[in-house]
Amino acid sequence: MSVFDEPAEEPDQIRDQLRQLFRYRALLVLGLVLGMLGGAAVSVLGGSTYTATGEVVVHAISTAPFEAGGVSADKQISMGTERQIAQSASVAAKAAKTLGIHSDPAALQRDLRVSNPPETQTLMFEYNADSADRASAFVNAFVQAYLDYRQDAASQRIDKTVSKLGDELKPLQDQRKVLDRRIANAGAGAGRATDESERSNLVSEIADLQGRISSLKSLDTTPGDIVRKGDPPAFPSSPGLAMMLLTGAVVGLVLGILAAWVRSVLEPRVRSVADVQDNLRAPVLGILPRRQGGADVLEVGRAGRGNRAEAYRTIAFRLVHDQRFAGRGSLLIVAPRENADAVSVAVNLAGAFAEIGNDILLVEADLRTPDLARRLPVHPGHGRPVPGSWAEGERLAVDAGVDGRFDLLPGREVPNPARALSAPEFARLLNAPSGPNENVVVVTGPLLAHADGLAVAKQAAGVVVVCDLNEVRRDDLDRVWELITGAGGHILGAVLDKGSHGPSLRRLSDGGPTHRKRGRSRPRAGVVNPPSLPGPPPRTGPASAAGAPTDADTTSLHR
């Protein structure tokens, strides 16, 4: 089966990678815009380039009509050598002289290209310039300079050969004159016959040399024919503005994709459900849609049937039928850091449980900055505050609208939160509910900020971790798993919150909303504020200083 499963997984991996890249839309758009701007700048600032072309058919020039072996002189032309000559500094110097400019030959050679079409004796000259007339003038100057260079070289070679043959001819002519005098003065006899034979040989050699000299002087030294003159081009050869924009867009998009890929690889935050499951070692129970601006904390029952309310009901239904929890005992709702709203999840899960028919007690175990009672529609409930015991304090009734009511045990600032959460009274509250159908939902402060959540995790039946999908980090989830499992707790799963709307530059670059700081909510009209609960008398003396851990002490447990 694994052989057939692999091809089916590849499209999913590709889609996941594409989704990861498109999370950084700002980088893609920025690369595209910068590429197009760069292409436009090159097109405008670089100017237009014109290319003029000239063609020359090269003729063979040799000091002998046929070379050794009967090979025609035309076949002795090396077009590679001729191409090197055409691009040489000597030809460039002649072209500069023809144009009447005093430029470095190397500067003129930079814009010259000489090519040889295969199976031909043709050289193609191409010259680039910023104007059509300049390109035409320069290419024609190079063509003429090349032809002049070849003709001068051929003339010098012929003159040198003629001079060498003349040097050989002069002694022979002098020797013939001597023999002519000797024959004229000598009488008949054997000596005269010998001189005449020697003179006949000299005449033959002299005639041969004179014939070779005449042949060399009569050679055609035409270096080649211009078959195409470098006329001024009608259109520039450089890419136009449209082509440069297209090229810049493609290059910019590629760079944007590369930047997005690097950003996704180096991203420390989780970017998908799979990342959360891998790092937390637990399933994702649900994903909450983005919160609308101005929404109340309690969305189940009072805020209608929105998408978030239905998501809370789905999560509650899944927890009730989860065999690991099955709605029994206590449930801890906690977030790794302050950017995830664990309070809203706890409140709405309590409302969803109440809608199912369970008796719910919502416990605000944040004993440092409690404010949940001010944010909910509460009414005086039952129970009398016990001096010094927060866990046995008065419970308030929360009106959940059509879903009924549930109880709230509000938090209270105490000198030693860790001791209060580890007290026997709180343990009985979690493990021995007052009714058979009563479930306890506990919410604490951020787990990685202080150790209060660990004191509850080891006593609760299950833990639900609330993560802001756009802020939570992989290292934070690994640390949460280590702390909760190390304390003896059991993670049931995670709830992912997409946060609230609020466009910003970071939202555009990350593909999601940014975190907005939440302040304390003002009491709403018609809501009864909870009565002040008496706290334990302040401790004095050495016992207080040594026994009560500070915030810094509890925070150091996680370092």
Beta strands, then each sheet from edge to edge (+ up, - down):
strand 1: 50-58
strand 2: 112-115
strand 3: 122-129
strand 4: 224-228
strand 5: 284-288
strand 6: 330-334
strand 7: 359-364
strand 8: 378-380
strand 9: 396-399
strand 10: 405-409
strand 11: 438-443
strand 12: 462-468
strand 13: 491-497
sheet 1: 2+ 3- 1+ 4-
sheet 2: 5+ 13+ 12+ 6+ 11+ 7+ 10+ 9- 8+
end
